Amino acid sequence: MRRLGELLLLPFVALAILAADQVTKSLVVAHLQPGQSIELAPWLTPVFVVTRVSNTGVAFGMLQGMSDILAVVTLFVVGMLLLYYRHLPPGQPLLRVALGFQLGGATGNLIDRLLRGLVVDFIDLNFWPMKNWPVSNVADICIVTGVILLALLMVWEQWQETRRQKALSVEEAG
């Protein structure tokens, strides 16, 4: 039963993120015109406002107008994530969560590109040091979170391996 739970972790995380991403984007599209902003609550305004932005490129406004090519690249990345997922050994729940974040986010932005020809961004941060940060969306934040978690897991694994090697060296020397 534990193995089944672990196997379902990545798809569950990915689907939850995909749902949150698509619901929030649908609400923004339904209620805001491109470029329009709203404050959700006065106390949130110093942190963020909702601003509808259309993005035909990638992060930071790079590669604008290349949505078709980016859709193909994203399809490839999603395929690679799914292939990698099939080969994950048991006992790696945080790795599955990290990949779930990346898969859910990538799929969310891919759906936008396929259905709208662009990605809907709306999270407009107002606090330092993010004041001039590009407007993003749930998918973007989840992709970045997944990549950061994956990097931390890799550093942790390397640290653990170094400790094991040192312990073996001390054992052999003693």
Secondary structure by P-SEA (a helix, b strand, c coil): caaaaaaaaaaaaaaaaaaaaaaaaaaaaacccccbbbbccccccccbbbbbbbbccccccccccaaaaaaaaaaaaaaaaaaaaaacccccaaaaaaaaaaaaaaaaaaaaaaaccbbbbccccccccccccccccaaaaaaaaaaaaaaaaaaaaaaaaaaaaaaaaaaaac
